[in-house]
Amino acid sequence: MTVSDVCEAMKYISETMTREKDHLIELDQQNGDGDLGISMSEGYRSVLELLLLNTETDLGLVFMNMAMNFNEAAPSSLGTITSFGMMGMAKKLKGKSEASLADLVDAFYAGIENIQKKAGSKAGEKTILDSLIPGIDALKASVQEGPSIAFAKAAEAALEGSESTRNMRSVHGRAAYYGDKSIGIIDGGSVVGSLIFKSLADCVQRV
């Protein structure tokens, strides 16, 4: 993975978030403030625009710039959480102009660790982590099978993780005020995590 690959992946993610914007808004309106689709589509579009003008080759610096850009372009709870993830990845990738799939997996875990540390959340609490963590775990377990298979399995695991949030009770953010009423509703953030892995799988398949 090089900065060029990151830019290509971001094109897919940005297109997906724009395409799914209305769906994400509808999901968020069930127990949130309804801005999820807007913040995600605008956040990833802004990051893509940044990458298209980028001349930096250090992946760590690029991800740090992405994090700051995303946080500004997507002023929402998930926008902040996403920037935490990018910052964690940035620290792991610092000094690298190229990263292997194994390196990327390590960076993903570093991103998750930073989210958990900064946001005080963990798996099983009806958040984006419930799709991201299964996705990354599946990616790690399939590294030796190559990018195409690994990302396909990661996307499948992330989707299953997202679906599992229907049975969870919200404990963070505005959704937490709904208490037991949040059970039975899929978490919008987890859907975003699932869409990220689907986009990455589609990108790898096309390449």
WOZIZI-V159644 format. One record per backbone hydrogen bond with DSSP energy under -0.5 kcal/mol. NH is the residue of the N-H (numbers start at 1). CO is the residue of the C=O. If there is no record, write none. Layout:
nh=NH co=CO
nh=NH co=CO
This chain:
nh=6 co=2
nh=7 co=3
nh=8 co=4
nh=9 co=5
nh=10 co=6
nh=11 co=7
nh=12 co=8
nh=13 co=9
nh=14 co=10
nh=15 co=11
nh=16 co=12
nh=17 co=13
nh=18 co=14
nh=19 co=15
nh=20 co=16
nh=21 co=18
nh=24 co=20
nh=25 co=21
nh=26 co=22
nh=27 co=23
nh=28 co=24
nh=29 co=25
nh=30 co=26
nh=30 co=27
nh=31 co=27
nh=31 co=28
nh=32 co=28
nh=34 co=28
nh=39 co=35
nh=40 co=36
nh=41 co=37
nh=42 co=38
nh=43 co=39
nh=44 co=40
nh=45 co=41
nh=46 co=42
nh=47 co=43
nh=48 co=44
nh=49 co=45
nh=50 co=46
nh=51 co=47
nh=52 co=48
nh=53 co=49
nh=53 co=50
nh=54 co=50
nh=54 co=51
nh=59 co=57
nh=59 co=96
nh=60 co=93
nh=62 co=58
nh=63 co=59
nh=64 co=60
nh=65 co=61
nh=66 co=62
nh=67 co=63
nh=68 co=64
nh=69 co=65
nh=70 co=66
nh=71 co=67
nh=72 co=68
nh=73 co=69
nh=74 co=70
nh=76 co=74
nh=80 co=76
nh=81 co=77
nh=82 co=78
nh=83 co=79
nh=84 co=80
nh=85 co=81
nh=86 co=82
nh=87 co=83
nh=88 co=84
nh=89 co=85
nh=90 co=86
nh=91 co=87
nh=92 co=88
nh=93 co=89
nh=94 co=90
nh=96 co=93
nh=99 co=1
nh=104 co=100
nh=105 co=101
nh=106 co=102
nh=107 co=103
nh=108 co=104
nh=109 co=105
nh=110 co=106
nh=111 co=107
nh=112 co=108
nh=113 co=109
nh=114 co=110
nh=115 co=111
nh=116 co=112
nh=117 co=113
nh=118 co=114
nh=119 co=115
nh=120 co=116
nh=125 co=122
nh=130 co=127
nh=131 co=128
nh=132 co=128
nh=133 co=129
nh=135 co=131
nh=136 co=132
nh=137 co=133
nh=138 co=134
nh=139 co=135
nh=140 co=136
nh=141 co=137
nh=142 co=138
nh=142 co=139
nh=143 co=140
nh=145 co=142
nh=146 co=143
nh=150 co=146
nh=151 co=147
nh=152 co=148
nh=153 co=149
nh=154 co=150
nh=155 co=151
nh=156 co=152
nh=157 co=153
nh=158 co=154
nh=159 co=155
nh=160 co=156
nh=161 co=157
nh=162 co=158
nh=163 co=159
nh=164 co=160
nh=165 co=161
nh=165 co=162
nh=166 co=163
nh=167 co=164
nh=168 co=165
nh=170 co=179
nh=171 co=125
nh=176 co=172
nh=176 co=173
nh=177 co=174
nh=178 co=175
nh=179 co=176
nh=181 co=178
nh=182 co=179
nh=183 co=180
nh=184 co=166
nh=185 co=182
nh=191 co=187
nh=192 co=188
nh=193 co=189
nh=194 co=190
nh=195 co=191
nh=196 co=192
nh=197 co=193
nh=198 co=194
nh=199 co=195
nh=200 co=196
nh=201 co=197
nh=202 co=198
nh=203 co=199
nh=204 co=200
nh=205 co=201
nh=206 co=202
nh=207 co=203
